[in-house]
């Protein structure tokens, strides 16, 4: 899973067809669990580009997208948000959520 480290890279990435963005912080246990769940689902997520954004390092993006708690996830399609969710998810919950998108 690629980590977005620069603001311009984030905006370039979300213009792609289907991008799953996981907003996390190193200190957040639930966020680290969601990152692992996402990693476990990588075979099922082949239709998505999956990236992560550290909310402590990219505060401008964190504020713009109103990320008030981690983990949070957003799916972008050609720059538009098509799905938003927050909190840790089980493998099954995440798979179902993304299948409905």
C-alpha positions in Angstrom: 0.0 0.0 0.0 1.5 3.3 -1.1 1.7 6.2 1.4 0.9 9.6 0.0 3.5 12.0 1.4 2.9 15.1 -0.7 -0.2 17.2 -1.2 0.2 17.3 -5.0 0.6 13.5 -5.1 -2.7 13.1 -3.3 -4.6 15.3 -5.7 -3.1 13.6 -8.7 -3.9 10.2 -7.2 -7.6 10.8 -6.5 -8.2 11.7 -10.2 -7.8 8.1 -11.1 -10.7 5.7 -11.7 -11.2 4.1 -8.2 -9.0 5.0 -5.3 -9.5 3.9 -1.7 -7.8 6.3 0.7 -7.2 5.2 4.3 -6.6 8.2 6.6 -4.6 7.0 9.6 -2.2 8.0 12.3 0.7 6.0 13.6 -0.5 6.3 17.2 -4.0 4.9 16.4 -4.5 1.3 17.2 -7.8 1.1 15.3 -6.2 2.8 12.3 -3.4 0.2 12.3 -6.0 -2.6 12.5 -7.9 -1.1 9.4 -4.6 -0.9 7.5 -4.0 -4.6 8.2 -7.5 -5.5 7.2 -7.1 -3.6 4.0 -3.8 -5.4 3.4 -5.5 -8.8 4.0 -8.1 -7.8 1.4 -5.7 -6.8 -1.3 -6.7 -9.6 -3.7 -10.4 -8.4 -3.5 -9.3 -4.8 -4.0 -7.6 -5.2 -7.3 -10.0 -2.8 -9.0 -8.9 -0.1 -6.5 -5.8 1.8 -6.1 -5.3 1.7 -2.4 -3.3 4.4 -0.6 -2.9 5.7 2.9 -2.6 9.3 4.2 -1.0 10.0 7.6 -3.3 12.7 9.1 -0.5 14.1 11.3 1.8 14.7 8.3 -0.7 16.0 5.7 -2.8 18.4 7.9 -4.0 20.4 4.9 -5.7 17.4 3.4 -7.0 16.3 6.8 -8.7 19.6 7.3 -10.0 19.9 3.8 -11.7 16.5 4.0 -12.9 17.0 7.6 -11.1 14.0 9.0 -11.8 14.3 12.7 -11.1 10.8 13.8 -9.0 7.9 12.5 -9.3 5.6 10.8 -11.4 7.1 8.1 -11.7 5.9 4.5 -12.9 7.6 1.4 -13.3 6.2 -2.1 -12.7 8.6 -4.9 -13.7 8.1 -8.5 -12.2 10.6 -11.0 -11.8 13.1 -8.2 -15.3 12.7 -6.7 -16.0 11.1 -3.3 -18.3 8.1 -3.8 -18.0 6.5 -0.3 -17.1 7.7 3.1 -16.7 5.7 6.3 -15.0 5.9 9.7 -13.9 3.5 12.3 -12.3 0.1 12.2 -14.0 -2.5 10.1 -13.7 -6.3 10.0 -12.6 -7.9 6.8 -16.2 -8.9 6.0 -17.6 -5.4 6.8 -15.0 -3.7 4.6 -15.5 -6.1 1.7 -19.3 -5.6 1.9 -19.0 -1.8 2.1 -16.7 -1.7 -1.0 -18.8 -4.2 -2.9 -21.8 -1.8 -2.5 -19.9 1.1 -4.0 
